[in-house]
Amino acid sequence: MNILLSPSSGEPIYLQIVRQVRGSILQGELTPGTPLPSIRQLAKDLQISVITTKRAYNELEQEGLIDSVVGKGSFVSGGNQEFIREQRLRLLEDKIRELLEECRNIPIDVEELVEWIRLVEKEGGHNR
């Protein structure tokens, strides 16, 4: 797990951690059951306070994205798949809005866009 912090961003450090871990989970980079670094190890790796990493993990746990087991550590949750799916669909919706905006700038109508999508899918450009 690669977390990049920017002390000058104005966003609190713990929220930067939450945002990046959440993004990795929602993008499918971190799958259910994946262990996360311990709170102490993450604090050491990022050279920040243990309190800050604990606050980030607590936030992620409240969102249902991670589970913490005393003595075993924290893991990506497998129990909130519907929430994760909804969040991923929301991200997809944002990308579709960006794509439609770009189509308006070219201009390409929706029917032509759908043809392009089908063509790319047939060529195997769908990653699955």
KOLGUSE-575557 format. One line per field, with one value per residue: residue number from 1; residue in three letters; x, y, z of N, C-alpha, C in turn. Coordinates in nm, 2 decimals, padded with zeros to 4 digits. Example, Ala and Ser with C-alpha at 12.3 -4.5 7.8 and 13.67 -1.06 7.14 Angstrom:
% residues 2
pos = [1  2]
code = [ALA  SER]
n.X = [01.32  01.28]
n.Y = [-00.57  -00.22]
n.Z = [00.78  00.71]
ca.X = [01.23  01.37]
ca.Y = [-00.45  -00.11]
ca.Z = [00.78  00.71]
c.X = [01.32  01.29]
c.Y = [-00.33  00.00]
c.Z = [00.78  00.79]
***
This chain:
% residues 128
pos = [1  2  3  4  5  6  7  8  9  10  11  12  13  14  15  16  17  18  19  20  21  22  23  24  25  26  27  28  29  30  31  32  33  34  35  36  37  38  39  40  41  42  43  44  45  46  47  48  49  50  51  52  53  54  55  56  57  58  59  60  61  62  63  64  65  66  67  68  69  70  71  72  73  74  75  76  77  78  79  80  81  82  83  84  85  86  87  88  89  90  91  92  93  94  95  96  97  98  99  100  101  102  103  104  105  106  107  108  109  110  111  112  113  114  115  116  117  118  119  120  121  122  123  124  125  126  127  128]
code = [MET  ASN  ILE  LEU  LEU  SER  PRO  SER  SER  GLY  GLU  PRO  ILE  TYR  LEU  GLN  ILE  VAL  ARG  GLN  VAL  ARG  GLY  SER  ILE  LEU  GLN  GLY  GLU  LEU  THR  PRO  GLY  THR  PRO  LEU  PRO  SER  ILE  ARG  GLN  LEU  ALA  LYS  ASP  LEU  GLN  ILE  SER  VAL  ILE  THR  THR  LYS  ARG  ALA  TYR  ASN  GLU  LEU  GLU  GLN  GLU  GLY  LEU  ILE  ASP  SER  VAL  VAL  GLY  LYS  GLY  SER  PHE  VAL  SER  GLY  GLY  ASN  GLN  GLU  PHE  ILE  ARG  GLU  GLN  ARG  LEU  ARG  LEU  LEU  GLU  ASP  LYS  ILE  ARG  GLU  LEU  LEU  GLU  GLU  CYS  ARG  ASN  ILE  PRO  ILE  ASP  VAL  GLU  GLU  LEU  VAL  GLU  TRP  ILE  ARG  LEU  VAL  GLU  LYS  GLU  GLY  GLY  HIS  ASN  ARG]
n.X = [00.08  00.07  00.10  00.09  00.17  00.09  00.20  00.15  -00.09  -00.32  -00.53  -00.61  -00.38  -00.47  -00.71  -00.61  -00.49  -00.72  -00.87  -00.70  -00.67  -00.94  -00.99  -00.82  -00.95  -01.21  -01.14  -01.07  -00.81  -00.73  -00.84  -01.12  -01.03  -00.76  -00.47  -00.39  -00.13  00.00  -00.12  00.09  00.30  00.23  00.24  00.51  00.62  00.52  00.61  00.47  00.23  00.12  -00.14  -00.26  -00.27  -00.43  -00.67  -00.73  -00.77  -00.98  -01.18  -01.21  -01.30  -01.55  -01.68  -01.72  -01.53  -01.30  -01.20  -01.11  -00.93  -00.86  -00.54  -00.48  -00.49  -00.57  -00.80  -00.91  -01.25  -01.50  -01.76  -01.92  -02.00  -02.21  -02.22  -01.96  -01.99  -02.18  -02.04  -01.84  -01.99  -02.08  -01.83  -01.79  -02.00  -01.92  -01.70  -01.83  -01.98  -01.76  -01.67  -01.89  -01.89  -01.65  -01.72  -01.92  -01.76  -01.61  -01.75  -01.93  -02.21  -02.42  -02.50  -02.30  -02.08  -02.16  -02.13  -01.85  -01.77  -01.87  -01.71  -01.45  -01.48  -01.52  -01.27  -01.13  -01.06  -01.15  -01.05  -01.14]
n.Y = [-00.12  00.21  00.52  00.86  01.15  01.50  01.75  02.02  02.05  02.13  01.97  01.76  01.53  01.27  01.25  01.25  01.00  00.84  00.90  00.80  00.53  00.45  00.50  00.31  00.08  00.11  00.11  -00.14  -00.22  -00.29  -00.58  -00.76  -00.89  -00.84  -00.77  -00.47  -00.25  -00.24  -00.01  00.12  00.05  00.17  00.44  00.47  00.42  00.63  00.84  00.97  01.06  00.80  00.84  00.98  00.79  00.60  00.74  00.77  00.49  00.44  00.60  00.47  00.23  00.30  00.37  00.12  00.00  -00.12  -00.38  -00.42  -00.64  -00.72  -00.79  -00.91  -00.74  -00.50  -00.53  -00.53  -00.49  -00.75  -00.75  -00.54  -00.52  -00.42  -00.15  -00.08  -00.14  00.05  00.29  00.25  00.26  00.52  00.65  00.57  00.69  00.96  00.95  00.89  01.13  01.31  01.20  01.24  01.51  01.56  01.45  01.63  01.85  01.76  01.75  01.46  01.25  01.07  00.82  00.76  00.75  00.52  00.33  00.34  00.25  -00.01  -00.11  -00.09  -00.27  -00.51  -00.54  -00.62  -00.45  -00.42  -00.51  -00.73]
n.Z = [00.00  -00.10  00.03  -00.02  00.14  00.18  00.34  00.30  00.18  00.30  00.37  00.64  00.77  00.85  00.70  00.45  00.44  00.49  00.25  00.05  00.11  00.11  -00.16  -00.28  -00.20  -00.31  -00.58  -00.62  -00.58  -00.33  -00.19  -00.03  00.28  00.26  00.44  00.63  00.70  01.04  01.28  01.42  01.25  01.01  01.10  01.16  00.90  00.75  00.90  01.10  01.36  01.58  01.68  01.47  01.27  01.39  01.41  01.14  01.07  01.24  01.12  00.87  00.95  01.07  00.84  00.74  00.57  00.65  00.88  01.22  01.42  01.74  01.84  01.60  01.38  01.12  00.85  00.51  00.47  00.41  00.43  00.34  00.08  -00.09  -00.03  -00.12  -00.39  -00.46  -00.42  -00.61  -00.84  -00.83  -00.87  -01.13  -01.26  -01.24  -01.41  -01.65  -01.68  -01.73  -01.97  -02.13  -02.14  -02.27  -02.52  -02.60  -02.66  -02.88  -03.16  -03.05  -03.08  -02.85  -02.95  -03.13  -02.95  -02.80  -03.00  -03.04  -02.78  -02.79  -03.00  -02.90  -02.68  -02.82  -02.93  -02.72  -02.52  -02.27  -02.02  -01.88]
ca.X = [00.00  00.15  00.03  00.17  00.12  00.13  00.17  00.12  -00.21  -00.43  -00.61  -00.55  -00.30  -00.55  -00.80  -00.53  -00.48  -00.85  -00.90  -00.62  -00.71  -01.07  -00.98  -00.77  -01.05  -01.31  -01.09  -01.04  -00.67  -00.72  -00.96  -01.16  -00.94  -00.62  -00.43  -00.34  -00.02  -00.05  -00.13  00.22  00.39  00.20  00.29  00.65  00.65  00.48  00.68  00.36  00.19  00.03  -00.27  -00.31  -00.30  -00.54  -00.78  -00.76  -00.82  -01.12  -01.27  -01.23  -01.38  -01.68  -01.74  -01.74  -01.44  -01.20  -01.24  -01.00  -00.94  -00.76  -00.43  -00.46  -00.47  -00.68  -00.82  -01.02  -01.38  -01.57  -01.90  -02.00  -01.98  -02.31  -02.17  -01.84  -02.04  -02.25  -01.94  -01.77  -02.08  -02.07  -01.71  -01.81  -02.09  -01.84  -01.62  -01.92  -02.00  -01.64  -01.67  -01.99  -01.85  -01.55  -01.80  -01.98  -01.65  -01.56  -01.87  -01.98  -02.34  -02.43  -02.51  -02.16  -02.01  -02.19  -02.06  -01.71  -01.76  -01.88  -01.59  -01.34  -01.51  -01.50  -01.13  -01.07  -01.01  -01.24  -00.98  -01.19]
ca.Y = [00.00  00.33  00.64  00.98  01.26  01.63  01.84  02.16  02.05  02.19  01.86  01.69  01.40  01.15  01.25  01.21  00.85  00.78  00.92  00.71  00.39  00.43  00.50  00.18  -00.02  00.13  00.08  -00.28  -00.25  -00.37  -00.66  -00.81  -00.98  -00.79  -00.70  -00.34  -00.23  -00.21  00.14  00.16  00.04  00.28  00.57  00.47  00.43  00.77  00.93  01.06  01.01  00.68  00.89  01.02  00.67  00.54  00.82  00.73  00.36  00.44  00.65  00.37  00.13  00.35  00.36  -00.02  -00.04  -00.21  -00.44  -00.44  -00.75  -00.71  -00.89  -00.96  -00.62  -00.45  -00.60  -00.48  -00.56  -00.82  -00.75  -00.43  -00.52  -00.34  -00.01  -00.06  -00.14  00.18  00.39  00.24  00.31  00.67  00.69  00.54  00.80  01.08  00.93  00.90  01.27  01.36  01.15  01.31  01.65  01.56  01.42  01.76  01.93  01.72  01.69  01.32  01.22  00.95  00.69  00.73  00.71  00.38  00.25  00.34  00.16  -00.15  -00.15  -00.11  -00.39  -00.62  -00.55  -00.68  -00.34  -00.41  -00.55  -00.85]
ca.Z = [00.00  -00.11  00.07  -00.03  00.22  00.14  00.46  00.26  00.10  00.37  00.41  00.75  00.73  00.87  00.59  00.33  00.46  00.46  00.11  -00.04  00.14  00.05  -00.31  -00.32  -00.18  -00.41  -00.71  -00.62  -00.56  -00.20  -00.19  00.10  00.35  00.25  00.57  00.63  00.80  01.17  01.31  01.45  01.14  00.92  01.15  01.14  00.76  00.71  00.99  01.16  01.49  01.59  01.70  01.34  01.19  01.46  01.37  01.00  01.07  01.30  01.02  00.77  01.02  01.08  00.70  00.70  00.47  00.71  01.01  01.30  01.51  01.85  01.84  01.46  01.29  01.04  00.72  00.42  00.50  00.30  00.46  00.30  -00.07  -00.16  -00.02  -00.21  -00.53  -00.48  -00.43  -00.74  -00.94  -00.82  -00.94  -01.27  -01.30  -01.25  -01.53  -01.76  -01.70  -01.79  -02.10  -02.21  -02.16  -02.38  -02.64  -02.64  -02.71  -03.01  -03.09  -03.09  -03.01  -02.76  -03.03  -03.18  -02.84  -02.77  -03.11  -03.00  -02.67  -02.84  -03.08  -02.80  -02.61  -02.91  -02.95  -02.60  -02.44  -02.15  -01.90  -01.80]
c.X = [00.09  00.07  00.13  00.10  00.18  00.10  00.13  -00.02  -00.33  -00.53  -00.54  -00.49  -00.39  -00.66  -00.73  -00.52  -00.61  -00.89  -00.83  -00.65  -00.85  -01.07  -00.92  -00.87  -01.16  -01.27  -01.06  -00.90  -00.65  -00.85  -00.99  -01.06  -00.79  -00.58  -00.37  -00.22  -00.07  -00.05  00.01  00.32  00.36  00.25  00.44  00.69  00.63  00.55  00.58  00.32  00.10  -00.12  -00.34  -00.35  -00.42  -00.67  -00.83  -00.83  -00.96  -01.22  -01.31  -01.32  -01.53  -01.75  -01.77  -01.64  -01.33  -01.26  -01.11  -01.02  -00.83  -00.66  -00.40  -00.43  -00.59  -00.68  -00.92  -01.14  -01.44  -01.72  -01.98  -01.99  -02.08  -02.27  -02.05  -01.89  -02.10  -02.15  -01.86  -01.86  -02.09  -01.95  -01.73  -01.90  -02.02  -01.76  -01.71  -01.96  -01.89  -01.64  -01.77  -01.96  -01.75  -01.62  -01.87  -01.88  -01.60  -01.63  -01.89  -02.11  -02.33  -02.43  -02.37  -02.07  -02.03  -02.13  -01.91  -01.68  -01.77  -01.76  -01.47  -01.36  -01.48  -01.35  -01.06  -01.02  -01.09  -01.18  -01.03  -01.22]
c.Y = [00.12  00.45  00.76  01.09  01.40  01.72  01.98  02.16  02.12  02.09  01.79  01.56  01.28  01.14  01.21  01.05  00.79  00.79  00.82  00.56  00.36  00.42  00.36  00.07  -00.01  00.09  -00.07  -00.32  -00.32  -00.45  -00.71  -00.91  -00.93  -00.72  -00.57  -00.34  -00.20  -00.06  00.19  00.15  00.15  00.42  00.58  00.49  00.57  00.88  01.03  00.99  00.89  00.73  00.93  00.89  00.60  00.61  00.78  00.59  00.36  00.50  00.55  00.26  00.17  00.35  00.22  -00.07  -00.13  -00.27  -00.46  -00.55  -00.73  -00.82  -00.94  -00.85  -00.58  -00.51  -00.52  -00.56  -00.63  -00.81  -00.64  -00.41  -00.43  -00.19  00.02  -00.05  00.00  00.29  00.38  00.28  00.46  00.72  00.68  00.65  00.92  01.07  00.94  01.05  01.34  01.32  01.22  01.45  01.66  01.53  01.55  01.85  01.89  01.76  01.55  01.30  01.09  00.82  00.66  00.69  00.56  00.29  00.23  00.24  00.02  -00.20  -00.18  -00.24  -00.51  -00.65  -00.60  -00.57  -00.31  -00.46  -00.67  -00.96]
c.Z = [00.00  -00.08  00.06  00.04  00.17  00.26  00.42  00.19  00.17  00.42  00.53  00.71  00.74  00.75  00.46  00.33  00.42  00.32  00.02  -00.01  00.08  -00.10  -00.35  -00.30  -00.29  -00.55  -00.73  -00.61  -00.43  -00.19  -00.05  00.15  00.35  00.38  00.54  00.72  00.94  01.19  01.34  01.33  01.03  00.97  01.13  00.99  00.71  00.79  01.05  01.29  01.48  01.61  01.57  01.26  01.26  01.42  01.23  01.00  01.13  01.20  00.92  00.83  01.03  00.94  00.66  00.60  00.53  00.84  01.09  01.41  01.61  01.84  01.70  01.36  01.22  00.90  00.64  00.44  00.38  00.32  00.40  00.15  -00.14  -00.15  -00.11  -00.35  -00.56  -00.50  -00.56  -00.85  -00.95  -00.89  -01.09  -01.33  -01.33  -01.38  -01.66  -01.79  -01.77  -01.94  -02.19  -02.23  -02.27  -02.52  -02.69  -02.70  -02.85  -03.13  -03.14  -03.01  -02.94  -02.84  -03.08  -03.07  -02.80  -02.88  -03.08  -02.88  -02.71  -02.92  -02.99  -02.72  -02.69  -02.93  -02.83  -02.51  -02.32  -02.02  -01.83  -01.90]
***
